[in-house]
Amino acid sequence: MSNVVTGNRPERVLVTGGAGYIGAHTVKALSEAGYHVTVFDDLSRGHPEHIPGIPLIIGLMEDEDALRDVFASYEFDAVIHFAGESQAGESVLKPDKYFRRNVIGGLNLCSAMVRKGVSKLVFSSSAAVYGDPEEIPISEQSPVRPKSPYGESKAFLERALAWYDRAYGLKSVSLRYFNAAGADPGCSMGEEHEPETHLIPLVFRAISAQTPLTVFGDDYPTPDGTAIRDYVHVTDLAGAHVLALDFLGKNQDSLVLNLGSGKGYSVLEIIKEAERVTGKKVPYVLGRRRQGDPAVLVASSGKAVEMLGWRPRLSSLEDIISTAWAWHVKSSMR
Ligand SMILES: NC(=O)c1ccc[n+]([C@@H]2O[C@H](COP(=O)([O-])OP(=O)(O)OC[C@H]3O[C@@H](n4cnc5c(N)ncnc54)[C@H](O)[C@@H]3O)[C@@H](O)[C@H]2O)c1
């Protein structure tokens, strides 16, 4: 493998998993910022209709030859890597799937980049690397102790990237997202996972189908007994990726950054706000805690503010729920 050559502002960007939820919102932000984007996605959960006009290569991250062909056929200055599996609960039952798709897939990408001399990578990591945090809000200095193969796969790739930097000069920004939520404010796309495991779209499905949502655990040490999470608007996340590319264009450093709103909301608070925004009752039942779900996860994102100049603008709970609801209504009419 040759040493990586670093350049200036990246112009041509490969986005793996760019047809997915956060990926497609980021592709939109990149296009608006003037980047030339190509998407690589196996469409296992992607929505090509959310990336109109963007070149799409259909392929698997685990297919080393396919990735090598992509880098042999096109020129890229940088890569944003979203593609992967992301359900912590499923990963406990199917670790093989998660290590193959996330770890082997990620390493295939790094090898192809190093071979071709592409030296800038933004990587979708996750708050799942922290496991049960010792302190709230969680800073990047908090111990990395994942409690699922999913979190382990993210932590592994982060650590591998530190070694790729040292040996080959591959510079990366690993972004540890908390709970991505909300939808494009222009309502051109939103969250559509199947199966859906994320709270806000499940709340809306409960409203539309009039089938109760299960609230997992009401005996946590939180004010109302339900688990508290940090919800960050997907458009704010997309903006952070554009800033991360700018950072990599101007600096010779690698970074690991949290991305969250810094505010925590309990499941019952989300339900209450959804009822207020939609004017509809959310049917729900109380269930038992899910194994491995911490009581509270709230980010300190001060480092992203300082290093990238990131300013989340749409991450109030009201903006998150109203944009997600507008998308839910629009997509249910299709
Ligand atoms: N959504 C969240 O709240 C959240 C939080 C933390 C981290 N993340 C991470 O962010 C990334 C994007 O999350 P998302 O919610 O947009 O997920 P998503 O499932 O909507 O998008 C993932 C995309 O990658 C594609 N893909 C998956 N495995 C692939 C493979 N092996 N080869 C090629 N393509 C593949 C899918 O078809 C999909 O388009 C993931 O890596 C996830 O782990 C998400």
The ligand as an SDF file (V2000), in Angstrom:
LIG
                    3D

 44 48  0  0  0  0  0  0  0  0999 V2000
  -29.8750    6.9180   13.1720 N   0  0  0  0  0  0  0  0  0  0  0  0
  -29.2290    7.1370   14.3140 C   0  0  0  0  0  0  0  0  0  0  0  0
  -29.8100    7.6470   15.3010 O   0  0  0  0  0  0  0  0  0  0  0  0
  -27.7630    6.7990   14.4410 C   0  0  0  0  0  0  0  0  0  0  0  0
  -27.1270    7.0270   15.6790 C   0  0  0  0  0  0  0  0  0  0  0  0
  -25.7670    6.7210   15.7770 C   0  0  0  0  0  0  0  0  0  0  0  0
  -25.0580    6.2420   14.6820 C   0  0  0  0  0  0  0  0  0  0  0  0
  -25.7100    6.0130   13.5120 N   0  0  0  0  0  0  0  0  0  0  0  0
  -24.9260    5.4880   12.3700 C   0  0  0  0  0  0  0  0  0  0  0  0
  -25.1070    6.3300   11.2590 O   0  0  0  0  0  0  0  0  0  0  0  0
  -25.0860    5.5930   10.0370 C   0  0  0  0  0  0  0  0  0  0  0  0
  -26.3290    5.9130    9.2460 C   0  0  0  0  0  0  0  0  0  0  0  0
  -27.4890    5.6460   10.0400 O   0  0  0  0  0  0  0  0  0  0  0  0
  -28.9280    5.7310    9.4090 P   0  0  0  0  0  0  0  0  0  0  0  0
  -29.9020    5.8530   10.5210 O   0  0  0  0  0  0  0  0  0  0  0  0
  -28.9290    6.7230    8.2930 O   0  0  0  0  0  0  0  0  0  0  0  0
  -29.0510    4.2570    8.8110 O   0  0  0  0  0  0  0  0  0  0  0  0
  -29.8150    3.7330    7.5110 P   0  0  0  0  0  0  0  0  0  0  0  0
  -30.0400    2.2910    7.7160 O   0  0  0  0  0  0  0  0  0  0  0  0
  -30.9830    4.5920    7.1860 O   0  0  0  0  0  0  0  0  0  0  0  0
  -28.7260    3.9530    6.3770 O   0  0  0  0  0  0  0  0  0  0  0  0
  -27.6710    3.0510    6.1340 C   0  0  0  0  0  0  0  0  0  0  0  0
  -27.5080    2.9560    4.6270 C   0  0  0  0  0  0  0  0  0  0  0  0
  -26.4090    2.0830    4.3690 O   0  0  0  0  0  0  0  0  0  0  0  0
  -26.8040    1.0740    3.4560 C   0  0  0  0  0  0  0  0  0  0  0  0
  -26.0420   -0.1150    3.8540 N   0  0  0  0  0  0  0  0  0  0  0  0
  -26.1430   -0.7950    5.0310 C   0  0  0  0  0  0  0  0  0  0  0  0
  -25.2590   -1.8120    5.0690 N   0  0  0  0  0  0  0  0  0  0  0  0
  -24.5730   -1.7540    3.8960 C   0  0  0  0  0  0  0  0  0  0  0  0
  -23.5240   -2.5310    3.3490 C   0  0  0  0  0  0  0  0  0  0  0  0
  -22.9840   -3.5440    4.0340 N   0  0  0  0  0  0  0  0  0  0  0  0
  -23.0550   -2.2070    2.1030 N   0  0  0  0  0  0  0  0  0  0  0  0
  -23.5860   -1.1640    1.4300 C   0  0  0  0  0  0  0  0  0  0  0  0
  -24.5800   -0.3980    1.8910 N   0  0  0  0  0  0  0  0  0  0  0  0
  -25.0670   -0.6830    3.1190 C   0  0  0  0  0  0  0  0  0  0  0  0
  -28.3110    0.9190    3.6090 C   0  0  0  0  0  0  0  0  0  0  0  0
  -28.9380    0.4440    2.4320 O   0  0  0  0  0  0  0  0  0  0  0  0
  -28.7250    2.3480    3.9470 C   0  0  0  0  0  0  0  0  0  0  0  0
  -29.0100    3.0950    2.7780 O   0  0  0  0  0  0  0  0  0  0  0  0
  -24.9750    4.1230   10.4510 C   0  0  0  0  0  0  0  0  0  0  0  0
  -23.6290    3.7340   10.3380 O   0  0  0  0  0  0  0  0  0  0  0  0
  -25.4080    4.1210   11.9190 C   0  0  0  0  0  0  0  0  0  0  0  0
  -24.7990    3.1040   12.6420 O   0  0  0  0  0  0  0  0  0  0  0  0
  -27.0460    6.2880   13.3700 C   0  0  0  0  0  0  0  0  0  0  0  0
  1  2  1  0
  2  3  2  0
  2  4  1  0
  4  5  1  0
  4 44  2  0
  5  6  2  0
  6  7  1  0
  7  8  2  0
  8  9  1  0
  8 44  1  0
  9 10  1  0
  9 42  1  0
 10 11  1  0
 11 12  1  0
 11 40  1  0
 12 13  1  0
 13 14  1  0
 14 15  2  0
 14 16  1  0
 14 17  1  0
 17 18  1  0
 18 19  2  0
 18 20  1  0
 18 21  1  0
 21 22  1  0
 22 23  1  0
 23 24  1  0
 23 38  1  0
 24 25  1  0
 25 26  1  0
 25 36  1  0
 26 27  1  0
 26 35  1  0
 27 28  2  0
 28 29  1  0
 29 30  1  0
 29 35  2  0
 30 31  1  0
 30 32  2  0
 32 33  1  0
 33 34  2  0
 34 35  1  0
 36 37  1  0
 36 38  1  0
 38 39  1  0
 40 41  1  0
 40 42  1  0
 42 43  1  0
M  CHG  2   8   1  16  -1
M  END
$$$$
